[in-house]
């Protein structure tokens, strides 16, 4: 069973590869900020699980009918999104060093919730046969960093492109004290949740294994 990943996230790609799955990564081309703004203008503010599910579904559905290699997608399409909730505020990717630095000073030595949304579409034979989705959460507790560590980490550029301005599987790993929940949720893709969704669509998890 081929898995199509509607994401350009290297972390999600590596997480799947480590689990024995070599997905076909296809950029979804979704304007996330515009989509969230439009939804909130029409229906009111989104909480963290609602937001990540809205974006995960949009990314997956953006691939319906796509033919990146000249052939229709034949398999399962996975969309994912992540957001970090701390201090009562939802944070996505900081993008700028000053924003990343500010967030680290706010969460330093504290904790927050990393929400990951998942939307999985059964797209066998180039047609939609069903779809399921779910958001999952993990609580992340941070070590207490001094200013020089925060500055050095921000200067690497890594925290600029990840929700919450941190990673667990790369340079940011030593700054995480503990994780409560599925650790892969913090990377942006809960493998245990994905397995549940695969089974809900009537498939077995080993059906996706295609790496030696």
N, C-alpha and C positions, 0 to 999 in steps of 0.2 A: 504494500500500500504506500503510495507516494504521499509525502506531506509537503505542502506548499506553505512557506512562512511569509506572511504579509508584513514584513518588517526588514529594516536594514540594520538592526541591532546586532553587533558582533557578540554581545553577551548571550542573547537568546540563541543565536546560531551555535555557539560553543556549548551551551547547556544541552541542546538537543544532540549535538555530535557526541558529547560525553555519555549520553544515554543510549547510544547506538543508532541514532537517526541522522541521516544526511538529508536535510530538507532542501527543497528548491526555494531559494530566497527571491522574492519578487517585491520591489518597492511598491507600496500601495498608493503613494501620491495623494495622501489625505492632508488637507490643511486643518490641523488639529485645533489651533486657536480659533479659527473662524467657525468651525463646527461647534465647539463648546459655547462660544459667544452667541451663535444663532439659537442653540437649544435653550440656553438660559434666558435669552430675550423672549422666547416663546413660552417657556414652561417654568421659569424660576431657577434659582441656584441648584447646582448639582453637588451632592456630597462625593467623597472620594470614590467609593465603590461604584456609584452611578456614572461618574465621569470616566473611569477606566473601562467600564463596560461599554459605554457609548462609543469610545474611540476604538476599542478592540473590535467591536462589531463593524464599525465603519471601515476599518482597515481590511478585515476579512472580506466584506461584501464588495469592496473596491476591486477585488480580483475576479469576481464572478464574470465570466465571459471573456476573461483575458486570454491571450494567446502569445505569451512572451517568446516562445520558440517556434511559433508558427502553428502550434497545435493547441487545442483547448486543454485546460487543466483537468487532469484525470486523477482524482484522489481526494485528500482532505485538505482544506484551507484553514490555516490558523492565523488569527489576528490577536495581538496582545498590546497592552499598554500598562504603564505604571505611574504611580504618583505617591508622594511621601506626605504623610499627615503628621504635623507636629505643631504644638502650640495653638491648636485649633485652626491652623491654616493648611491648605493643600499646596504642595510644591511640586512642580515638574522639573525640567532641566533648567539650571540657572543661566547657561549660555555665556554669562559675563563673569570675569574674575571677581569683581567687587560684590556681585550678588552671591557667588559661591562662598566667598569669605564671610559675608554677613550671615549666611545660613549656618556655617560651621560655628561661628561664635554663639549663635542662638541655640544650637543643638548640642554643643560641646558638653560631654559628660552626662547628657540626658538620654532621652529615648523618643521614639516615634514609631509610626505604623507605615509600613510599605505595602501599598495595595497594588495588586496586579490583576488586570482584567484579561479574560480569555473568551474568544468566540471561535467555534469550530464548525465548519461547514462540510457536509458530505457532498462532494462535487464530482463523484464518479461519472465517467463518461461525458464530462463537460456539462452536466446538468445538476441542479440543486435537488437533493433528496431529503434534506433535513439539516437542522443546525441546533447547536446547544451552546450555552455559555455560563460562566460563573466567575465571580471575583473572589480572590483569596487574599489573606492578609498575614503579615508576619511583623512582630514587634522587634525593633532593633534598638539595642542599648550601646551607647558610644563610650569609648574611653575618654579621659580628660586630656586633651591635647594642649600643648603650649603654643604660643603665637607663632614661633618659628616653624613648628610642624604644620600648622594650618597654612601658613604662607608657602611653605615648600610643596605641600600637596596641591594647593590651588595652582601654583606655578607649573605643575606638570601638565595641566590642561585636562586631566582625567575627570575631575568632578564637574566640569562645565557641561558635559554631555550626558549626564545620568540623573534620573529623578532623585531628589534629595541631596545631590552633590556628593555622593559617595558610592563606592563599590564594595562588594564583599569578596569578589573573586580576583582582585587585582591589587593595585597599590593601596587602596583603602582598607584592605582586609585587616591589617594590624590595628586599625583604629576602631574596630567593632568588638565590644566586650561579649555580647551574646545575641542570639537570635531565637525568638520564641515562635515556632511555626515552621513550615517547610522552608529550609534555607534557600532553595532555588526560587522561591517567591521573590526574594530580595534581588535576585539577578534579573527579574522581570518576567519569569515564566515558571509557574509551579508545576513541576513534573507530576506530582501526585494528583493535582487537579486535572491536568491534561489527560492523564490515564483514565480518570473517572469519566471525562467527556467522551473520550474515544470509546469506552465501553457503553456509554449511554446511546451512542449512535450504532451500536451493535457489532463493534469490532473488538478484536483482542489487541492488547498493547504490543505483544511481539510481532503483530502484523506490520508494524512500522519499522522494525529493525532492518536496516540495510547497510550497516557499516561492519567491516570485519574486525 
